[in-house]
Amino acid sequence: MKKLILILALLLALSGCGQKAETPPPAPETPAETPAETPAPPTEDRNPTAAELGREETTELAFTVEGETELIPVTLYIGQGYSIYIPSEGWRLEKWVDDGIPEDTWESTVNDDVELTVSHYSGKTWMEARDAFVRDEDYVFEDLMGGELGDPLTGMDEDGDYLSFMVAEGADTVYVISWEYPAEAAEGFGTRLGVMADTFRVME
């Protein structure tokens, strides 16, 4: 009997050795994380080109002084929200902020008493900008009727020098385009500056 039990125990032991241990089922695959999309870099804040504005980059302006007409080469200057034609030679640009008002000023290299300025007034109506501009100048204007683009107003200071200006409304800025010149230059520079100012355009 003992032999029979020993034989059965031995057979059970041998049969157990041949069995493979059960392996746990594989863990379910986790989907690979897709990288978050990188936002596109912001587009640069740039001024449009002359072609995008529908204007020539360079052209000629006709100035009639003392009955004589001359064609002067000019280059389109594209500023913050506006463009204007300036003679390609004989003018230098200076930019500054005067009492919080940004100004772009072109001064004649022939006569430093002659200049054309574009002043930027934000958060004002065109009449408010016009009146603020007049208050800051030492010129006397006979009246303030008008002053919109194409309708310049002209004043005179105690030395007899002239200041003309007109106003244009942009999307969020009002521009005052002004030009100063001595009395003796009224016929020459006064005429040229008026023609230059008439080329001012706001960007749509």
C-alpha positions as CSV (number, residue, x, y, z in Angstrom):
1,M,0.0,0.0,0.0
2,K,2.8,2.3,0.8
3,K,4.4,1.6,-2.5
4,L,1.2,2.4,-4.3
5,I,0.9,5.8,-2.6
6,L,4.6,6.5,-3.3
7,I,4.1,5.7,-7.0
8,L,1.0,7.9,-7.3
9,A,2.8,10.8,-5.6
10,L,5.7,10.4,-8.0
11,L,3.4,10.3,-11.0
12,L,1.6,13.5,-9.8
13,A,5.0,15.2,-9.3
14,L,6.2,14.3,-12.8
15,S,2.9,15.4,-14.5
16,G,3.1,18.8,-12.7
17,C,6.6,19.4,-14.0
18,G,5.4,19.3,-17.6
19,Q,2.8,22.1,-17.2
20,K,3.7,25.6,-18.2
21,A,3.0,28.4,-15.7
22,E,0.2,30.5,-16.7
23,T,1.4,34.0,-17.9
24,P,-0.8,37.0,-17.2
25,P,-2.5,38.5,-20.2
26,P,-0.7,41.5,-21.7
27,A,-1.8,44.9,-20.4
28,P,-3.9,46.8,-22.9
29,E,-1.8,49.2,-25.0
30,T,-2.2,52.8,-24.1
31,P,-2.4,55.0,-27.2
32,A,0.7,57.2,-27.7
33,E,0.1,60.8,-26.7
34,T,0.0,63.0,-29.7
35,P,2.1,66.1,-29.2
36,A,0.1,69.3,-28.8
37,E,0.0,71.5,-31.9
38,T,2.5,74.3,-31.7
39,P,0.7,77.6,-32.3
40,A,1.8,79.4,-35.4
41,P,4.1,82.4,-34.6
42,P,2.2,85.7,-34.7
43,T,2.5,87.6,-37.9
44,E,4.8,90.6,-37.8
45,D,3.2,94.0,-37.5
46,R,4.4,95.6,-40.7
47,N,3.4,98.5,-43.0
48,P,1.9,97.5,-46.3
49,T,3.9,98.0,-49.5
50,A,3.3,100.7,-52.0
51,A,1.7,98.1,-54.4
52,E,-0.7,97.0,-51.6
53,L,-1.8,100.6,-51.2
54,G,-2.3,101.0,-54.9
55,R,0.3,103.7,-55.1
56,E,3.6,104.1,-57.0
57,E,6.8,103.7,-54.9
58,T,8.4,106.5,-56.8
59,T,6.9,109.1,-59.1
60,E,7.1,112.8,-60.0
61,L,5.2,115.7,-58.6
62,A,4.5,118.9,-60.6
63,F,5.4,122.1,-58.7
64,T,4.4,125.4,-60.2
65,V,6.4,128.2,-58.8
66,E,6.3,131.8,-60.2
67,G,4.6,130.6,-63.3
68,E,7.2,127.9,-64.0
69,T,6.3,124.2,-63.6
70,E,9.0,121.7,-62.6
71,L,8.7,117.9,-62.1
72,I,10.4,116.7,-59.0
73,P,11.1,113.0,-58.3
74,V,9.3,111.9,-55.1
75,T,9.3,108.7,-53.0
76,L,6.3,107.3,-51.1
77,Y,6.8,107.3,-47.3
78,I,4.6,104.8,-45.5
79,G,4.1,105.7,-41.9
80,Q,1.9,104.4,-39.1
81,G,-1.6,104.3,-40.8
82,Y,-0.8,106.7,-43.6
83,S,1.4,107.4,-46.7
84,I,2.7,110.6,-48.3
85,Y,5.0,111.6,-51.1
86,I,8.2,113.3,-50.2
87,P,10.8,114.7,-52.6
88,S,13.6,112.1,-53.0
89,E,16.3,114.6,-52.2
90,G,16.6,117.7,-50.1
91,W,14.5,116.6,-47.1
92,R,15.5,114.8,-43.8
93,L,13.1,113.0,-41.6
94,E,13.0,113.4,-37.8
95,K,10.6,111.5,-35.5
96,W,9.8,112.4,-31.9
97,V,7.0,112.7,-29.4
98,D,5.9,116.2,-28.4
99,D,3.7,116.3,-25.2
100,G,2.5,112.8,-25.9
101,I,1.8,113.4,-29.6
102,P,4.0,111.4,-32.0
103,E,5.3,113.5,-34.9
104,D,7.0,112.7,-38.2
105,T,8.7,115.9,-39.5
106,W,10.5,116.5,-42.8
107,E,12.9,119.4,-42.7
108,S,14.3,121.1,-45.8
109,T,18.1,120.7,-46.0
110,V,18.2,124.0,-47.9
111,N,16.2,126.1,-45.3
112,D,15.7,124.7,-41.8
113,D,12.8,127.0,-41.2
114,V,10.8,125.0,-43.7
115,E,9.2,121.8,-42.6
116,L,6.2,119.5,-43.1
117,T,4.9,117.5,-40.1
118,V,2.4,114.7,-39.6
119,S,1.1,114.7,-36.0
120,H,-0.8,111.7,-34.6
121,Y,-3.8,112.3,-32.3
122,S,-5.4,109.1,-30.8
123,G,-8.8,109.0,-29.2
124,K,-10.0,112.4,-30.6
125,T,-12.5,113.5,-33.2
126,W,-11.1,115.5,-36.0
127,M,-12.4,118.8,-34.5
128,E,-10.9,118.0,-31.1
129,A,-7.5,117.2,-32.8
130,R,-7.7,120.4,-34.8
131,D,-8.4,122.6,-31.8
132,A,-5.7,120.8,-29.7
133,F,-3.2,121.5,-32.5
134,V,-4.1,125.2,-32.7
135,R,-3.8,125.6,-29.0
136,D,-0.2,124.3,-29.0
137,E,1.0,126.6,-31.8
138,D,2.1,130.3,-31.6
139,Y,0.2,131.2,-34.7
140,V,-2.9,133.3,-35.1
141,F,-5.7,131.9,-37.3
142,E,-8.4,134.2,-38.6
143,D,-11.0,131.5,-38.2
144,L,-11.3,127.7,-37.7
145,M,-13.9,127.1,-40.3
146,G,-12.8,124.1,-42.3
147,G,-9.5,122.4,-41.8
148,E,-10.4,119.0,-43.1
149,L,-8.2,117.2,-45.7
150,G,-8.0,119.3,-48.8
151,D,-9.2,122.4,-47.0
152,P,-6.1,123.8,-45.2
153,L,-6.2,126.6,-42.7
154,T,-3.3,129.1,-42.6
155,G,-2.1,131.2,-39.7
156,M,0.7,133.7,-39.1
157,D,3.0,134.3,-36.1
158,E,4.4,137.6,-34.8
159,D,7.4,137.3,-37.2
160,G,5.2,137.1,-40.2
161,D,6.0,133.4,-40.8
162,Y,3.2,131.0,-42.0
163,L,1.8,127.7,-40.7
164,S,-0.8,125.8,-42.8
165,F,-2.5,122.6,-41.7
166,M,-5.3,120.2,-42.5
167,V,-6.8,117.2,-40.7
168,A,-7.5,113.7,-41.9
169,E,-9.3,110.9,-40.0
170,G,-7.9,107.4,-39.9
171,A,-9.3,104.2,-38.4
172,D,-8.3,105.0,-34.8
173,T,-6.1,108.1,-35.2
174,V,-6.6,111.7,-36.4
175,Y,-3.7,113.1,-38.4
176,V,-2.8,116.8,-38.6
177,I,-0.7,117.6,-41.6
178,S,1.0,120.9,-41.1
179,W,3.7,122.9,-43.0
180,E,5.7,125.9,-41.8
181,Y,7.6,128.4,-43.9
182,P,9.0,131.9,-43.6
183,A,7.2,134.8,-45.3
184,E,9.9,135.2,-47.9
185,A,9.5,131.5,-48.9
186,A,5.7,131.7,-49.3
187,E,5.8,131.7,-53.1
188,G,8.4,128.9,-53.4
189,F,8.3,126.5,-50.4
190,G,4.8,127.5,-49.4
191,T,3.6,126.2,-52.8
192,R,5.7,123.0,-52.8
193,L,4.7,122.1,-49.3
194,G,1.0,122.4,-50.1
195,V,1.4,120.0,-53.1
196,M,3.3,117.5,-50.9
197,A,0.6,117.7,-48.2
198,D,-2.1,117.0,-50.8
199,T,-0.5,113.6,-51.4
200,F,-1.3,112.5,-47.9
201,R,-3.6,109.4,-47.7
202,V,-4.9,107.4,-44.7
203,M,-4.8,103.6,-45.0
204,E,-8.2,101.9,-45.3
